[in-house]
């Protein structure tokens, strides 16, 4: 799979992503496009309109020219790096092609106005591209600025099981000097830019909204058999000073780390590769501290301005959520 899929699905329903409008959803509803689980097939199951399909499916176009489309509001404004158009189980009824247009809108946007293009500048980010049926179709995209909404076009009609939109959350413009916020939160623009391992749970889970729903909804590494420890690096949503750390081991009962520590650095221009290397001066914010299983831990701390934070866990295990509450600096 292409590397952009290692980024955040910024259209995910749990982040607030939703399909606002579709010109047609005769056979299967538009909301299926953003369902978090993988598509499924139900042999022999039909509705009063036809075969039950786990996706968005439009009727067959006959005498009406044009193509079908739907509008997607991203869960967080983002720089879009790529999409995966999943046509799983759509074999004789998938679209021949698809394309994507994007726009950036501040505040609540009326779906009908967006569809009509009233006061909105739609720009093409993916030209018409061929699709394969019953397959995951990945398309890399060159980011061209902040995106809040997408228009997903299919040609001429048919069904798509899932749409995944991968990108980097754009920092919330309200994070101005003096504002207090969770500087690690994905919804504020935080991003996990590196980690030592994520065998059992993806690194981005660590900064998702809300409490973890189960053990697989956190960050978990494999069992370490040699020396050392595991770690993860978060790019803060804004440069700031951290005053409180929350480390949540919710659901991790037999596999929570023995202890953890947190360090910070003030290095806005360093790449993820250099941050993960040995040429960064990390400053201890929370010294190595014991953790309990399946528990929320809160630590009051004091440090200088930072752009990144590194959470170390000893020696390995799982963390459900990491919160870094602080004040934005200039």
N, C-alpha and C positions, 0 to 999 in steps of 0.2 A: 504494500500500500504506500502511497505517496506520503511524504513527511508531514504535510499540512494537517493530516488527520490526528497528529499528536497534540494539536492545539484544542481549544475549548469549542464545543458545539454551542455557538452563541445564539442559536435559534431554539435551544432546548426548552421544552415546556416548563421545566422546573426553575428556569431563570426568568420566566415570564414570556417566552416566545409563544406566538399564536398565529394561526391562519385567520386573517381578518375577513377575507372575502374570496369567493371563487365564482367564475361565470357559469360553472356547471359542476354538479356533484351528483349526477343522477344515480350511478351505481354504488358509489362508496363516498363517505363524507370527507371533506377537506381536512378535518381535525386529525385524521389518522396519520397525515404526513409527518407530524412532529411527535408521535408517540415514542416514549423512550425505549421500549422493548423492541426486539427484532420482529420483523413481520412473521406471521404464521399462516399456515394453510389449513383450512377446514374442509376435508373431503366430504362432498355430498351436501354441503350446507348452502341453502338458497334463501333469498329474501323475496318479497313480492315483486322486486324489480330485476332479479337475476341472481347470478352466483355471488355469494358473500365473498368479499375480498378485503384484505387487511391493507388498505391504502386509500388513495384518492383516485376515483375513476369517473370519467365523464362519458356521456353517451356518444354514439357514433355520429360524426358529422356527415350530413348528406348534401342537401342543397344550399346549406349556409356556408359561405366562404369564411376564412379566418382560422383562428386557432383558439385553444383553451388556455386559461391562466388562473393564477390565484395570487393573493397578496399576503406576504408574511411579515409580521412585525418581530424583529429580533428581541430576544430577552434583554440584551444589553447592547448599547451602541458599540460598534466594533470596526476594526480593519479586517476585511474578509480576505482570507488566504486561499480558500478552496471550498468546494462542495462535493458531496457524494449524493448522487441521484440513484436511489435503490429501487430497482424494478422487480424485486423478488416475487416470484409466483405469477407475474404478469408475462405470459409467454406469447399468446396470440393477440394480446390487447394492450401492449405497451406503446408509448408514443415513438414516432420515428426519430424525433429530434427534440431538443429543449434549448432554452436560452434563459439568461437572467439579466434583470435590470435592477439598479439600486438607487436609493435616494436617502437623504438625511433630513429629518424633520424634527424640530424642537417641539416638545410638549405633545399633548394628545392630538392625533391626526384622525380626521374623518375618513373612513374607508372608502366611501363613495367618491369623495373629493380626490383621494389618492388615485383611485382607478381612473378618474376622468382627467387627471393631470393638472388639476386646478392649483396653480401656484407652486407646483412641484417640478423639479428638474430630474427626470429619470435618465440615468446613464447606463449604457450597456456594459456589464462587467464580464459576461460570458456570451459570445456569439452563438448562433445556432450550431449545435453540436450533436452528432449522432449518438443514439442510445442503443445499448444492448438489452434484450429482454432477459428477465429472471437473473439479474446481475447487479452488482454494485458498480456504478459508473462514476469514477473520481475525475474531477476537473480542477486543476490548479488555477488560481486567479491572482493576478498582480494587484495588490492593494492600491486603491486610488482615493483614499480619504475615508472619512467616517461614514458609516452606513447604519441606518436605523430600520429601514424597510426594504424588502425585496419583492420584485414581481417575477414569479416563476412561470415561464411560458412553455407549453408543450405543443408539438406540431404533429398532426393537426388535432389529435384527441387521444384518449386512452387512459391508462392507469399507471400511477407511480406509488410504490409502497411507502417510502420514507425519503425525506430530504434532510440532510445534515449539512450545517453551515459552520465551517471551522474558521476561527479567527482570533484576534487579540482584542480583548475588551479595551475600549477607550476610556481613560480616566474621566470621572465625573467632573464636569466644569465647575460644579459647586464646591469642590474641594479647594478652597482658597485659604490663604494664610490665616491661622487662628481657628479654623473649623476643626472640630473633634469628630473622629470617625474611625471605623475599623479600616486601617490602612492596608490590610491584607485582602479584604473581601473582593471576590471576583466581580460582584455587582458594582463596586466602586471603581474598578479598573485594575485591581491587583492581578498578578499572574505568576504562576509557578514556572520558573524558567529553567530549572534543573533539579535532578535528584540522583541519588546513588542507585536506586532500585525501585521498581513498582510492580513487582511480579504479581501480587494478588489484588491490589487496588490502585487505581490511577491517581497520579499526583494532583491533578486538578480538583479531585474530590475534597481535598483538604480545606479549600477556601470557598466551597459552595455555600449558598444561603441555607439557613436553618440547621436543625440537628440532623445527624445522620439517621437514615431510616433502617439500616442494618449494617452488618460488618463489611459487606462489599461496597458500601457507600463511603468508605474512608480510604486513606492511603495506607497500604500495607506492603511490606517488603518480605522477601523470602527469608528462611532461617539461615542466619550467618554461621558458617562452620569454621571460618578462619578469624584472624584478628581484625580489629577495626570496628566501625559503626556506620550506620546509615544516616543520611542527611537529605535535606530538601531546601531549595533557595526560592524565596518569594520576592518578586519585584513589587515594591509597594505602589499603591495607586497614586500616591503623591509623596514627595519628600517630607518627612515629618519626624517628630520625636515621640517615641512609644512610651506610654505610661502604664499600660496593663497588658498582660499576656494571658490568654486563655488556651489551655491545651486540653482537649476533650478526647478521652479514650472510650467513649460510649460504644457499647457492643463488643469491645475487645476485652475478653474475660480471661482467656488462657494465652493470649498472644500480645498483650500490651508491652511496650518497652519497659525496661527496668527503671530508666531515668531519661532525662532530656536536658538540653541546654539551648539557648538562643543567643546568636551573635548578630551584629549589624555592621553595615559598611555604608559609606557615603560616596558612591561611585556611579553617578548617573550615566556615564559614557561607556562603561565596560560591557562587553558582549557576554552572553550566557556562558560561552566557552571559557573566557578569562575568569569569570566569577567562580566557575567550578574548578579552576586551576589553583595553583599555590601562590599566585602573585598578588593576592588581595589582602589588605590589612583588615581582618575581622576584629571587632571589639565586642567583648563579652557583655551581654545585657542581662542574661539569666544564667548563672553558673549551673553546672550539672546538678540536677535536682531529682529526687526520687518521684516516681509516678505510681498511682494506683490503677488497677484495672477497672474498666467500665465506670469512669468517674470524670467529673469536670474539675479542672484545676485552674485556679486564678492566682496570678502573681503580679504584685505591684513592683514596677521597675523604674529606673531613671537612666536616661542616656542622652546622647547628642543626636543631631539630625542624621537621618539615614534614608537611603533610597532602596536598600535591600535588607532582607533578614534571612539568616540561615538557622533552621531548626535541625539539631542533631538528636538522634535517638540512640540509646545504648541498650543492647548491641543492635537490635533489630525490632521488628514488630509492626503494630498498626496504630495510627492516630486517626480519629474520626474528623476532627475539625481543629483549625488553628485560627485564633483571633488576635489581632495586634491593634489594640486601641491606642490612638495617639492624637496629636495635634499637628495639623499641616503647618509647615514653615515656608518661608519665602522661596 
